[in-house]
Amino acid sequence: MADAARDRAAADLPVASLTTLATLWRLSPTARLLMACRAVRSIGQGALVVDFALYLRALDWNAAEMGLIYMGGLLFGAALTALSGPLSDRVGRKPFLLGYEIAQVIAAIAALVSAAPAPQIAAAVIGGYGRGANGAAGPFGPVEQAWLSSGLADRDFGTVYSLNAAIGFGGMGVGALIAALPPLWQGALPGALAFRPLFALVAVGSLIVLALLAMMIDAPLAPEAAAPDPAAAAEGRRAEHGMLLRLMGINALNGLAIGMIGPFMAFWFHLRFGVGAEAIGPVIALGFFLSSISSLWAGRLTRRFGAAGAVVTMRLIALVLFALLPFAPTYGLAAACYVLRGAFNRGSAGPRQVVGLKLVGPGRRGFAASVNAVSMQIPRALGPLIGGVLLEAEMLALPMLIAAALQAGYLVLYQVNFRRVG
């Protein structure tokens, strides 16, 4: 029965694009502008997810020091996420996104004009440079998710959030291609200076996003209707909290795994195979472009098997490829494992967001999105420190093997707890 359903899903793939276009037509102007913001924002993020660690290396930072500032940035972001999601349920979404883009402009200009440690630390902590957010508004990504869900029909959740993720991955791919350019102007901008123009790219992108945000209407949030049966409402709220607590525990495994190796992939390729940005950038770009395609496919899978089913299917394939990656004998094979693994892993982003949002009612989606994000961000903040120390000790395979084991546990628990969600 399951095999037949999968066969039908494969046969229906050509229809997925038509379904996506029809869904996009039904969206509000604000929802479309939010997706446009994600597209613009993701380009600068994609460039720095490749080159920020290489830039710091050119400034003589070591892996352990990089891990420390990544950890600081993630902890800072987690604190903002924990506050902003629930608060946005009360006061609206737009102010948080405006504040984020203004901070991005300031951080990018500071990193552009100075190579001193303080601006780089500020860029990593406040700007989130090097970690990549797939076009989301950093710690205010949950606010953005909740805003996108406003007025969205239940049948459209999987398609819309998968499309939103696909847009971000496509922009990240463009940015990763741009990240391969610094070696071309090394003659005019020697050494670490060659990476500086990328910070101007981020600043310009944030200015464009600010202009788009100014065009959006932040409609007042409708208050939750009074429950006719307070006892039943309290019981429903307890059930929601129970599901969110499970999600937090399970996400912790995934967050720690991502943090251990995610910020260091470009650096890992450099250490393992001696390649530079000109070789790494196109590979990471291809991974993001394929992730964009797989995100659209994930929207179709969600309609067939539910959001949780799409997550487990895609991430199981990614896990096998991830476990093989550290044993690849050549850069070409390692790059192939990385690209395919990233396509399946990142492609599940939309369905994962849907699972988190559907655990609660519409009036608490900012809160739920924050819980979903923070429960990954805090353990993810510890990951770079652990991964950085292991890489500095030249244990190149161990961080990936530990991360693969953590993600295997995450998948088992995710399937057990959320298989009926979405």
C-alpha positions in Angstrom: 0.0 0.0 0.0 2.8 2.4 1.0 4.7 1.4 -2.2 1.7 2.2 -4.4 1.4 5.6 -2.7 5.0 6.3 -3.4 4.6 5.3 -7.0 1.7 7.7 -7.4 3.7 10.5 -5.8 6.5 10.0 -8.3 4.0 9.9 -11.2 2.4 13.1 -10.0 5.7 15.1 -9.8 5.0 17.0 -13.0 1.8 18.2 -11.5 3.6 19.7 -8.5 4.7 22.8 -10.3 1.0 23.5 -11.3 -0.1 23.0 -7.7 2.6 25.4 -6.5 1.6 28.1 -9.0 -2.1 27.8 -8.1 -1.2 28.1 -4.4 1.0 31.1 -5.0 -1.8 32.8 -6.9 -4.0 32.4 -3.8 -1.5 34.1 -1.4 -1.9 37.6 -0.1 0.4 40.4 -1.3 2.2 40.4 2.1 2.9 36.7 1.8 4.4 37.2 -1.7 6.5 40.1 -0.4 7.8 37.9 2.5 9.0 35.4 0.0 10.6 38.1 -2.0 12.5 39.2 1.1 13.7 35.7 1.6 15.0 35.5 -1.9 17.0 38.8 -1.6 18.3 38.0 1.9 19.4 34.5 1.0 22.0 35.7 -1.5 24.3 37.4 1.0 23.8 34.5 3.4 24.8 32.0 0.8 28.0 33.9 0.0 29.1 34.1 3.6 28.2 30.5 4.5 31.0 29.6 2.1 33.5 32.4 2.7 33.2 33.7 6.2 35.2 30.8 7.8 37.7 31.1 5.0 37.9 34.9 5.6 38.5 34.3 9.3 41.2 31.7 8.5 42.9 34.3 6.3 42.9 36.6 9.3 44.7 33.8 11.3 41.7 32.7 13.3 41.8 29.0 14.2 38.9 26.5 14.3 38.4 26.6 18.0 38.1 30.4 18.0 35.6 30.3 15.1 33.6 27.8 17.1 33.5 30.1 20.1 32.0 33.0 18.1 29.6 30.8 16.3 28.5 29.5 19.7 28.1 33.1 21.0 26.0 34.0 17.9 23.7 31.0 18.3 23.1 31.7 22.0 22.4 35.3 21.3 20.0 34.4 18.6 18.3 31.8 20.7 17.6 34.4 23.4 16.1 36.8 20.8 14.0 33.9 19.3 12.6 32.9 22.6 11.4 36.4 23.3 10.3 37.5 19.8 8.0 34.7 18.8 5.5 34.9 21.7 5.8 38.7 21.8 5.0 38.9 18.1 1.7 37.0 18.8 0.7 40.1 20.8 2.3 43.1 19.1 2.6 42.1 15.5 5.4 40.8 13.3 6.7 43.7 11.2 8.8 45.6 13.9 11.0 42.6 14.5 11.9 42.1 10.9 12.6 45.8 10.4 14.9 45.7 13.4 16.7 42.7 12.1 17.5 44.2 8.7 18.7 47.5 10.3 21.1 45.4 12.4 22.3 43.6 9.3 23.2 46.8 7.6 25.2 48.0 10.6 27.0 44.7 11.0 27.8 44.4 7.4 29.3 48.0 7.2 31.4 47.3 10.3 32.8 44.1 8.9 33.4 45.8 5.5 35.5 48.7 6.9 37.6 46.8 9.5 39.3 43.4 9.9 39.7 44.0 13.7 38.4 41.2 15.9 35.5 43.2 17.3 33.7 43.8 14.0 34.1 40.2 13.0 32.7 39.0 16.4 29.8 41.5 16.0 29.2 40.2 12.4 29.1 36.6 13.6 27.0 37.2 16.7 24.5 39.9 15.4 24.6 39.2 11.7 24.8 35.4 12.0 27.5 35.3 9.3 28.9 32.0 8.3 26.0 29.9 9.6 23.4 30.4 6.9 19.7 30.8 7.6 18.4 29.8 4.2 17.0 33.3 3.7 15.2 33.5 7.0 15.4 36.6 9.2 17.9 35.0 11.6 16.6 34.9 15.2 13.3 36.4 14.0 12.8 33.6 11.5 9.9 32.2 13.6 8.2 35.6 13.5 8.5 35.4 9.7 7.1 31.9 9.7 4.1 32.9 11.8 3.4 36.0 9.6 3.5 33.8 6.5 0.9 31.5 8.0 -1.7 34.3 8.5 -4.8 33.5 6.6 -3.3 30.4 5.0 -5.6 27.6 4.1 -4.8 24.3 5.9 -4.4 22.5 2.5 -1.7 25.0 1.4 0.6 24.7 4.4 2.9 22.1 3.0 3.1 23.7 -0.5 3.7 27.2 0.8 6.4 26.4 3.4 8.2 24.1 1.0 8.1 26.8 -1.7 9.3 29.4 0.8 12.2 27.1 1.7 12.9 26.4 -2.0 13.2 30.2 -2.7 15.7 30.5 0.2 17.8 27.6 -1.1 17.9 29.0 -4.6 19.1 32.4 -3.3 21.7 30.6 -1.2 22.9 28.8 -4.3 23.4 32.1 -6.1 25.3 33.5 -3.1 27.5 30.4 -3.0 28.4 30.9 -6.6 29.3 34.5 -5.8 31.5 33.2 -3.0 33.8 31.6 -5.6 34.7 35.1 -7.0 37.2 36.5 -4.5 40.2 34.6 -6.0 39.5 36.5 -9.2 40.4 39.9 -7.7 43.2 38.7 -5.4 45.6 40.9 -7.4 43.8 44.1 -6.5 42.7 42.9 -3.0 45.3 40.6 -1.7 44.8 38.1 1.1 41.8 38.6 3.4 40.8 41.8 1.6 39.5 39.8 -1.3 36.5 38.7 0.9 35.5 42.2 1.9 33.2 43.0 -1.0 30.8 40.2 0.2 29.9 42.3 3.2 28.8 45.1 0.8 26.5 42.5 -0.9 24.9 41.8 2.5 24.4 45.5 3.2 22.7 46.2 -0.2 20.5 43.1 0.2 19.3 44.3 3.6 18.5 47.8 2.2 16.4 46.2 -0.5 14.5 44.0 2.1 13.8 47.1 4.2 12.2 48.7 1.2 10.0 45.6 0.7 9.1 45.5 4.3 7.9 49.1 4.1 5.3 48.0 1.5 3.8 45.3 3.8 0.7 45.6 5.9 1.1 44.1 9.4 -2.6 43.3 10.0 -3.7 43.2 13.7 -3.8 39.7 15.1 -7.3 38.4 15.9 -7.7 37.5 19.5 -8.4 33.9 20.4 -12.1 33.2 20.8 -13.2 32.4 24.3 -13.6 28.6 24.8 -17.2 27.5 25.5 -15.7 24.8 27.8 -12.8 26.2 29.9 -11.9 22.7 31.2 -11.7 21.3 27.6 -9.6 24.3 26.6 -7.2 23.8 29.5 -6.9 20.2 28.5 -6.2 21.1 24.9 -3.5 23.6 26.0 -1.8 20.9 28.2 -1.8 18.5 25.2 -0.2 21.2 23.0 2.5 21.8 25.7 3.2 18.1 25.9 3.7 17.9 22.2 6.0 21.0 22.2 8.1 19.5 25.0 8.6 16.4 23.0 9.6 18.5 20.0 12.1 20.4 22.1 13.8 17.2 23.3 14.0 15.6 19.8 15.2 18.9 18.2 18.0 19.1 20.7 19.6 16.0 19.0 19.3 17.6 15.6 20.6 21.0 16.7 23.7 19.6 18.3 24.5 17.5 15.2 24.0 20.5 12.8 26.2 22.8 15.0 29.1 20.4 15.1 29.7 20.4 11.4 27.4 22.8 9.6 29.4 26.1 10.1 32.7 24.2 9.2 31.8 22.4 5.9 33.8 24.8 3.7 36.6 24.7 6.2 36.4 20.9 6.4 36.8 20.6 2.7 39.8 22.9 2.9 41.5 20.9 5.6 40.7 17.5 4.1 41.4 18.1 0.4 43.3 21.4 0.4 40.8 23.2 -1.9 39.9 26.9 -1.8 36.8 29.0 -2.3 36.9 28.7 -6.1 36.4 24.9 -5.8 34.1 24.9 -2.7 31.7 27.7 -3.7 30.3 25.9 -6.8 29.8 22.7 -4.9 27.9 24.3 -2.1 26.0 26.3 -4.7 24.9 23.1 -6.4 23.8 21.7 -3.1 21.6 24.7 -2.5 20.1 24.6 -6.0 19.3 20.9 -5.6 17.8 21.7 -2.2 15.5 24.2 -3.8 14.2 21.5 -6.2 13.9 18.9 -3.4 11.9 21.5 -1.3 9.3 21.7 -4.0 9.2 17.9 -4.1 8.8 17.9 -0.3 5.6 19.9 -0.7 4.2 17.1 -2.9 5.3 14.5 -0.4 3.6 16.4 2.4 0.3 16.2 0.5 0.7 12.5 0.1 2.2 11.3 3.4 1.8 14.2 5.8 4.5 16.6 6.9 6.2 14.2 9.4 6.3 11.4 6.8 8.0 13.7 4.3 10.6 14.7 6.9 11.5 11.1 7.9 11.7 9.9 4.3 14.0 12.7 3.1 16.2 12.8 6.1 16.8 9.0 6.2 18.3 9.2 2.7 20.4 12.2 3.8 21.6 10.4 6.9 23.1 7.5 4.8 24.9 10.0 2.6 26.2 11.9 5.6 27.6 8.8 7.2 29.5 8.0 4.0 30.9 11.6 3.5 34.0 11.4 5.9 35.2 8.2 4.2 35.2 9.6 0.6 38.7 9.3 -0.8 38.6 12.2 -3.2 37.1 15.7 -3.2 34.8 14.7 -6.1 33.2 11.9 -4.2 33.0 13.9 -1.0 31.4 16.7 -2.9 28.8 14.4 -4.4 27.9 13.0 -1.0 27.6 16.5 0.4 25.5 17.8 -2.5 23.0 15.0 -2.4 22.9 14.8 1.3 22.2 18.5 1.5 19.4 18.3 -1.1 17.5 15.7 0.9 18.3 17.2 4.3 17.5 20.8 3.6 14.5 19.9 1.4 12.7 18.8 4.6 12.8 22.3 6.0 9.3 23.3 4.9 7.6 20.1 6.3 9.5 20.5 9.6 8.1 24.0 10.0 4.6 22.8 9.2 4.9 20.1 11.9 5.9 22.7 14.5 3.1 25.2 13.6 0.4 22.5 13.5 1.0 21.5 17.1 -0.9 24.6 18.3 -3.8 26.8 17.2 -3.4 29.9 14.9 -3.1 32.3 17.8 0.0 30.7 19.2 2.0 30.0 16.1 4.7 32.6 16.9 5.2 30.8 20.2 5.3 27.4 18.6 7.8 28.6 15.9 10.0 30.0 18.6 9.9 26.8 20.6 10.8 24.8 17.4 13.7 27.1 16.7 15.1 27.7 20.2 15.1 24.0 21.0 17.5 23.5 18.1 19.5 26.7 18.5 20.7 26.2 22.1 22.2 22.7 21.5 23.3 24.0 18.1 25.3 26.7 19.9 27.3 24.0 21.7 28.1 22.1 18.5 30.6 24.6 16.9 32.7 24.6 20.0 32.9 20.8 20.1 33.4 20.5 16.3 36.0 23.3 16.3 38.1 21.6 19.0 37.9 18.2 17.2 38.9 19.8 13.8 41.7 21.7 15.4 43.0 18.3 16.7 42.8 17.0 13.1 40.0 14.5 13.9 38.2 15.2 10.7 35.9 12.2 10.6 34.8 12.1 14.2 32.6 15.2 14.3 30.6 13.8 11.3 30.2 10.4 12.8 29.0 11.8 16.1 26.6 14.1 14.2 25.3 11.2 12.1 24.6 9.1 15.3 22.7 12.0 16.8 20.6 12.5 13.7 19.8 8.8 13.6 18.3 9.1 17.1 16.5 12.2 16.0 14.8 10.4 13.1 13.7 7.5 15.2 12.1 9.7 17.9 10.6 12.0 15.2 8.8 9.1 13.5 7.5 7.7 16.8 6.1 11.0 18.1 4.9 13.0 15.1 4.0 10.4 12.4 0.4 11.6 12.4 1.1 15.3 12.3 0.5 17.3 9.1 
